[in-house]
Amino acid sequence: MAQHKSAAKRARQSTRKNLVNTARKSNVRTGEKTLLKAIKDKDIKTAKSLLTDYMSKMMKAAQKGAFSKQTASRKIARLSAQVQKFVSSK
């Protein structure tokens, strides 16, 4: 248990921030899974719309500190390449 008021406040803030970051990460990962499923099912229209949603969620999470910006851009680039490969083959 925290001995000082400032340490107790920092512990409360840390707990709250952890919950928010966990929710953000979960939301992003769910979006990634649905996008990968759309790519696997070869659903072009859905994959394109899910990619834009995923990019938005991921960059927002990176901006807020849930993911590093390098991780976000790497994942976005890889998924974009998969979607583009799929679209160009049709």
Buried (B, 14 or more C-beta within 10 A) or exposed (E): EEEEEEEEEEEEEEEEEEEEBEEBEEBBEEBBEBBBEBBEEEBBEBBBEBBEEBBEBBBBBBEEEBBEEEEBBEBBEEBEEBBEEBEEEE
